[in-house]
């Protein structure tokens, strides 16, 4: 019986890697079509050079749960523009603030959430493990160097990110900014890619065919600039909640790996099996990429509440699902959220804790896509 856990792990990985469903369903969960808004820059201001005084936190916490979020009034149009305006940090420490306009808002699409109510200040648990630890460490270059696991990268500040374009990485805002100032090390921020480490110094294109990889190591690429929404910068995590806890990093050179596209987050009831998936570099398993999946327990317009087992370091992981792409007649994975951290939720007077992911709403999709593409005409399909 000793081999059963290993066999179970292998079967799970095969289902993920080979895109094989463990059971047959008579229907295909299909990516919904959205009429997307447009988020365009209106003006850009130069700011004073950034400070890098904040201590890196590998997760954030808030006690504002689903009912707290659902009870918060939606922002006005002017407030939405303010929250989606953004700050750009460059490698030389200079900063700019870009104010945006929002267009083609109809039928309530693309409406952003407002500020959360004040946090009640519960202390968080150090371990966000719910019952049996359902995480799987991904071993072997055949898995680590292939899609979708190869899209997960490590930030030099200790968090995780996901490749979303040839030169862009999506992560959590708190991995580089604490809401007031930038995290130490952000000015020289690097992104790490797992690659095989060869014995006897052999490896890369110059290695012989007989060279065998000993283990994996990180190869690092510097970040050219970062974008953080003003909805995050306007306060601290417990003040504004996690609605805007996302950031985009632009690398100094292309990474040459397959990336995962972003998509608008469908309602939880439309997710295949009601589940989400993500992989990250949890700090209790140094050097390992850790994969997990779990059911979504609740949702608000901006957040997904779930109990995926996680540890600090997984923050910034891209939360994804795999659904049918009807126009192309194929299955496709897309990132629909960014894993943020931990929240206490008051369930009828009884505290319960969840791990939380920021949903990619139509407005956030339009914003992030524009950061990547630089052209709103390329951002009309989510």
ZAMARGU-4260 file (C-alpha; in steps of 0.2 Angstrom, whole numbers, plus 5000, padded with zeros to 4 digits):
<rodrens>
0) 5000/5000/5000 | 5015/5011/5002 | 5015/5016/4983 | 4997/5021/4983 | 5000/5040/4987
5) 5013/5041/4973 | 5001/5033/4961 | 4987/5045/4965 | 4999/5060/4963 | 5004/5053/4946
10) 4986/5050/4940 | 4982/5068/4946 | 4997/5075/4936 | 4992/5065/4921 | 4975/5072/4921
15) 4982/5090/4922 | 4996/5088/4910 | 4987/5078/4897 | 4971/5088/4898 | 4961/5071/4902
20) 4946/5073/4912 | 4944/5059/4925 | 4926/5057/4920 | 4916/5060/4905 | 4903/5074/4904
25) 4890/5076/4891 | 4893/5095/4889 | 4908/5106/4887 | 4911/5120/4899 | 4913/5135/4886
30) 4921/5152/4888 | 4907/5165/4888 | 4908/5179/4877 | 4909/5197/4885 | 4906/5214/4878
35) 4921/5222/4885 | 4924/5240/4890 | 4939/5250/4884 | 4952/5258/4897 | 4963/5271/4888
40) 4976/5283/4895 | 4971/5301/4896 | 4986/5309/4904 | 5003/5305/4911 | 5011/5314/4926
45) 5029/5312/4931 | 5031/5308/4950 | 5046/5309/4962 | 5058/5295/4962 | 5051/5280/4972
50) 5056/5275/4989 | 5059/5256/4992 | 5056/5255/5011 | 5043/5242/5013 | 5046/5225/5020
55) 5041/5211/5008 | 5026/5202/5013 | 5022/5185/5005 | 5004/5187/5008 | 4991/5199/5014
60) 4976/5197/5025 | 4959/5205/5028 | 4944/5202/5038 | 4931/5209/5026 | 4922/5194/5019
65) 4909/5191/5005 | 4895/5200/5014 | 4906/5214/5018 | 4911/5216/5000 | 4893/5213/4994
70) 4887/5227/5005 | 4899/5240/4999 | 4891/5252/4986 | 4898/5251/4969 | 4909/5266/4964
75) 4904/5280/4953 | 4911/5282/4936 | 4924/5294/4942 | 4929/5283/4956 | 4931/5268/4944
80) 4942/5279/4933 | 4952/5284/4949 | 4954/5265/4954 | 4960/5260/4937 | 4972/5274/4935
85) 4989/5267/4937 | 5007/5270/4943 | 5022/5264/4932 | 5039/5261/4940 | 5054/5260/4929
90) 5071/5251/4932 | 5080/5268/4936 | 5068/5272/4950 | 5057/5285/4941 | 5038/5284/4942
95) 5024/5290/4932 | 5005/5291/4936 | 4993/5288/4921 | 4975/5293/4922 | 4963/5283/4912
100) 4946/5285/4903 | 4933/5271/4903 | 4922/5269/4888 | 4907/5258/4882 | 4901/5254/4899
105) 4884/5246/4896 | 4872/5234/4906 | 4883/5235/4921 | 4898/5227/4913 | 4915/5232/4919
110) 4909/5240/4935 | 4923/5239/4948 | 4920/5237/4967 | 4923/5251/4979 | 4933/5251/4995
115) 4930/5239/5009 | 4924/5243/5026 | 4937/5244/5040 | 4945/5227/5045 | 4941/5220/5062
120) 4959/5215/5065 | 4959/5196/5068 | 4976/5188/5068 | 4978/5176/5054 | 4984/5158/5054
125) 5001/5155/5049 | 4996/5140/5039 | 4982/5140/5026 | 4980/5121/5025 | 4963/5115/5026
130) 4962/5097/5033 | 4973/5085/5022 | 4986/5095/5013 | 4981/5093/4995 | 4996/5101/4987
135) 5007/5092/4974 | 5025/5096/4972 | 5029/5095/4953 | 5046/5086/4950 | 5055/5081/4934
140) 5059/5093/4919 | 5046/5084/4908 | 5033/5092/4919 | 5042/5108/4925 | 5047/5113/4908
145) 5031/5110/4899 | 5014/5120/4899 | 5005/5124/4910 | 5018/5122/4924 | 5031/5131/4914
150) 5021/5147/4915 | 5024/5149/4933 | 5039/5160/4938 | 5047/5166/4954 | 5049/5184/4959
155) 5065/5189/4968 | 5054/5197/4982 | 5048/5179/4986 | 5031/5178/4977 | 5025/5169/4962
160) 5020/5176/4945 | 5013/5169/4928 | 5019/5172/4911 | 5005/5181/4901 | 5014/5187/4886
165) 5031/5186/4877 | 5038/5199/4890 | 5025/5201/4903 | 5022/5193/4920 | 5006/5194/4930
170) 5007/5194/4949 | 5000/5201/4965 | 5002/5220/4969 | 5007/5217/4987 | 5023/5207/4980
175) 5030/5224/4975 | 5020/5237/4984 | 5013/5237/5002 | 4999/5250/4997 | 5010/5265/5003
180) 5028/5262/4995 | 5038/5250/4986 | 5045/5234/4993 | 5064/5233/4996 | 5072/5225/4981
185) 5059/5231/4968 | 5070/5243/4959 | 5081/5228/4955 | 5067/5216/4953 | 5070/5199/4944
190) 5060/5185/4938 | 5066/5167/4940 | 5063/5153/4927 | 5067/5135/4932 | 5079/5127/4921
195) 5089/5110/4921 | 5105/5111/4931 | 5118/5099/4923 | 5132/5089/4931 | 5150/5094/4928
200) 5146/5111/4922 | 5138/5104/4906 | 5122/5111/4900 | 5113/5123/4888 | 5116/5122/4870
205) 5134/5117/4872 | 5131/5101/4882 | 5133/5084/4874 | 5119/5073/4871 | 5125/5062/4886
210) 5124/5076/4898 | 5110/5072/4911 | 5101/5086/4921 | 5106/5084/4940 | 5092/5096/4947
215) 5083/5112/4943 | 5089/5130/4945 | 5083/5147/4943 | 5088/5158/4928 | 5084/5176/4931
220) 5078/5190/4920 | 5078/5208/4926 | 5061/5218/4926 | 5060/5234/4915 | 5045/5242/4922
225) 5029/5238/4933 | 5011/5243/4933 | 5001/5244/4948 | 4983/5251/4949 | 4979/5266/4959
230) 4965/5256/4968 | 4979/5247/4977 | 4991/5261/4980 | 4977/5272/4988 | 4978/5264/5005
235) 4984/5248/5013 | 4978/5230/5011 | 4966/5230/5026 | 4959/5247/5021 | 4955/5243/5003
240) 4953/5224/5004 | 4961/5214/4990 | 4950/5220/4975 | 4965/5228/4966 | 4979/5216/4972
245) 4987/5214/4955 | 5002/5220/4945 | 5010/5218/4928 | 5029/5216/4926 | 5037/5219/4909
250) 5054/5210/4907 | 5069/5217/4899 | 5070/5204/4886 | 5058/5190/4880 | 5057/5174/4890
255) 5054/5163/4875 | 5042/5151/4884 | 5024/5147/4880 | 5013/5159/4890 | 4995/5158/4897
260) 4982/5171/4891 | 4971/5180/4903 | 4952/5179/4902 | 4937/5187/4911 | 4932/5177/4926
265) 4916/5168/4923 | 4904/5165/4937 | 4909/5151/4949 | 4894/5141/4944 | 4901/5141/4926
270) 4918/5135/4930 | 4922/5116/4926 | 4917/5107/4942 | 4917/5123/4951 | 4935/5122/4953
275) 4951/5133/4950 | 4969/5128/4948 | 4986/5137/4952 | 5004/5133/4954 | 5016/5143/4965
280) 5033/5143/4975 | 5026/5140/4992 | 5040/5145/5005 | 5038/5128/5015 | 5044/5119/5000
285) 5060/5128/4994 | 5064/5127/4976 | 5048/5116/4972 | 5034/5121/4961 | 5018/5117/4970
290) 5002/5113/4961 | 4984/5113/4969 | 4966/5113/4964 | 4950/5116/4974 | 4932/5121/4974
295) 4926/5139/4974 | 4916/5142/4990 | 4909/5159/4987 | 4912/5174/4976 | 4909/5193/4975
300) 4911/5203/4959 | 4930/5205/4962 | 4935/5190/4973 | 4934/5171/4973 | 4934/5163/4990
305) 4941/5145/4991 | 4951/5134/5003 | 4965/5129/4991 | 4980/5124/5002 | 4993/5137/5001
310) 5008/5144/5010 | 5016/5161/5009 | 5026/5163/4993 | 5011/5156/4982 | 5004/5174/4982
315) 5004/5181/4964 | 5000/5164/4956 | 4989/5164/4941 | 4972/5156/4945 | 4966/5147/4929
320) 4953/5135/4922 | 4952/5125/4906 | 4936/5128/4895 | 4930/5125/4877 | 4934/5139/4865
325) 4920/5139/4853 | 4927/5150/4839 | 4943/5140/4838 | 4935/5123/4842 | 4948/5119/4855
330) 4951/5118/4874 | 4960/5132/4881 | 4967/5137/4898 | 4966/5155/4904 | 4971/5165/4919
335) 4955/5171/4927 | 4962/5178/4943 | 4977/5181/4954 | 4980/5172/4971 | 4981/5185/4984
340) 4981/5179/5002 | 4970/5175/5017 | 4954/5182/5024 | 4943/5179/5039 | 4925/5178/5036
345) 4911/5181/5049 | 4899/5167/5045 | 4884/5170/5056 | 4895/5175/5071 | 4907/5161/5068
350) 4924/5166/5061 | 4929/5155/5046 | 4945/5158/5035 | 4947/5157/5016 | 4961/5160/5004
355) 4956/5173/4991 | 4960/5176/4973 | 4957/5193/4964 | 4945/5190/4949 | 4949/5197/4932
360) 4933/5207/4929 | 4929/5215/4911 | 4937/5231/4917 | 4953/5223/4924 | 4954/5213/4908
365) 4953/5229/4898 | 4966/5237/4909 | 4979/5223/4909 | 4977/5219/4891 | 4981/5237/4887
370) 4996/5236/4897 | 5002/5221/4887 | 4996/5225/4870 | 4996/5244/4870 | 4981/5244/4858
375) 4963/5243/4864 | 4958/5235/4847 | 4968/5219/4852 | 4958/5218/4868 | 4941/5216/4862
380) 4939/5198/4866 | 4941/5191/4884
</rodrens>
